[in-house]
Amino acid sequence: MNIEEIFNFCDDLKKAYLDDEEVNIARRIRKVEDDMANVRKIQEEEILKAIRDLTMSTEAEKQACQRPEPEEVHKNKLEVLGQEENIHKQNISNLRGEHKKLRDRRDNLMAEKVELEKARLSAKDESTLSVPKVKSALSLYVNVSNIKWDYETESVKGIITTRNKTKRFNIPQGKMSDFETTNLLWDLITELT
């Protein structure tokens, strides 16, 4: 194995180690937390606004009721107030429904956060266990076969090297079965030794 092959092998290993899947999972968890905080803030603001509006409306109507006025005007105002009360009750009902939906969404997001955290930990555990195995297997395959693969093409392509000889190969994908391709590669390796 020459120095160029060693550098190429090291570059390939770096690419395998620099996978940022855990960073993406952490970012998604952070986004879920931010979304939940924003939903809660919006919900609280809407409820507080509804309460302020209702309080102001109620206070205004109380003061209006204290003035002496003709009975017909009073009845009209009571009718308008009844209609407004029904509208406010409907608004409160709608807000409660929206509040429930937001709470359910928050709960779902929390569950998703827990699942994402489990997936992140699982992926971290799997990568911790599998990377040394893959590294060992790749090292073994390179040492046994002396093949340097060209990963840039879709065909089976690369170079077979021995101490004295080098041979390039390029086998179009789909022309042979995996078994036939493997046998052809072993035949090429045998020719060079």
Secondary structure, 3 states (H helix, E strand, C coil): CCHHHHHHHHHHHHHHHCCCHHHHHHHHHHHHHHHHHHHHHHHHHHHHHHHHHHHHHHHHHHHHHHCCCCHHHHHHHHHHHHHHHHHHHHHHHHHHHHHHHHHHHHHHHHHHHHHHHHHHHHHHHHHHHHHHHHHHHHHHHHHHHCEEECCCCCCEEEEEECCCCEEEEEECCCCCCHHHHHHHHHHHHHHHC
